[in-house]
Amino acid sequence: MKDYLVKALAFDGQVRAYAANTTETVGEAQSKHYTWPTASAALGRTMTVGAIMGAMLKGEEKLTIKLQGGGPIGLILVDANAKGEVRGYVTNPQTHFDLNQHGKLDVQRAVGTDGMLSVVKDVGLRDHFTGQTPIVSGEIGEDFTYYFASSEQVPSAVGVGVLVNPDNSILAAGGFIIQIMPGASDETITHIEEKITNMTPISKLIEQGLTPEEILFYILGEENVRILEEMPLSFKCTCSKERFGNAIIGLGKTEIEEMITEEGQAEAQCHFCNETYLFTEDELKQMKEEAK
């Protein structure tokens, strides 16, 4: 199954819902960064939320998620846009621990609970929207549930999960975000709370082959859900040699001259996809001419 997400309304517009399968997308991130299982789960969960939050945007809008909880994994950084494109990385991709007391990957220990979750949205205006909340659990789903309630004032349930194969590849990944709209009845809210409390973990549902639509039917009841849109998802990096070249030009003539003198070339690597770009001495000389 190709990765995609669905947008839906439920209970006659009382609820806005999203569900996504991100197995291939998280798998590509895992292979690019050689993440170990616990790091894969932390990065995959964050990328899944990022992909869904990106689907809440429009046109050329985009967002950046930063999660830094003081744990050994370091910074988790994810970019996403309104087109279903997402990319991400962690500072320490080879982070892994034994399973926690619940028999699950110990994401909380990797992420830590002493730090902040921030979301910066670029909606095409001069000032970007920035929301920031403390990390409350390090499990990521709960942290975003708190973020939506506190920063965006939208009561939400966020569920994300990643299953990892013995060879470190990704077996299943995905998630959902269910948001309560103003005026929703107590009966609807109670129904959703009870279902989510007792549901099978989202990663297990994806492993069992449930589609994003079926995940929403499972949680909300098929008779209550109206699917609005389907969107493909993919890992996509926006880096290029030209972008890195412009960054080097921005360093100025003196620094470029030092590169030429000391190394005779320059090498730049993208944090998001690990692509490496080599600039020869002749290219650096040309860039020096363009620099201020």
Secondary structure by P-SEA (a helix, b strand, c coil): ccccccccccccccccbbbbbaaaaaaaaaaaccccaaaaaaaaaaaaaaaaaaaaccccccbbbbbbccccccbbbbbbcccccccccccccccccccccccccccccccccccbbbbbbbccccbbbbbbbcccccaaaaaaaaaaaccccccbbbbbbbbbccccccccccbbbbbbcccccaaaaaaaaaaaaccccaaaaaaacccaaaaaaaacccccccccbbbbbbbcccccaaaaaaaaaaccaaaaaaaaacccbbbbbbccccbbbbbcaaaaaaaaaacc
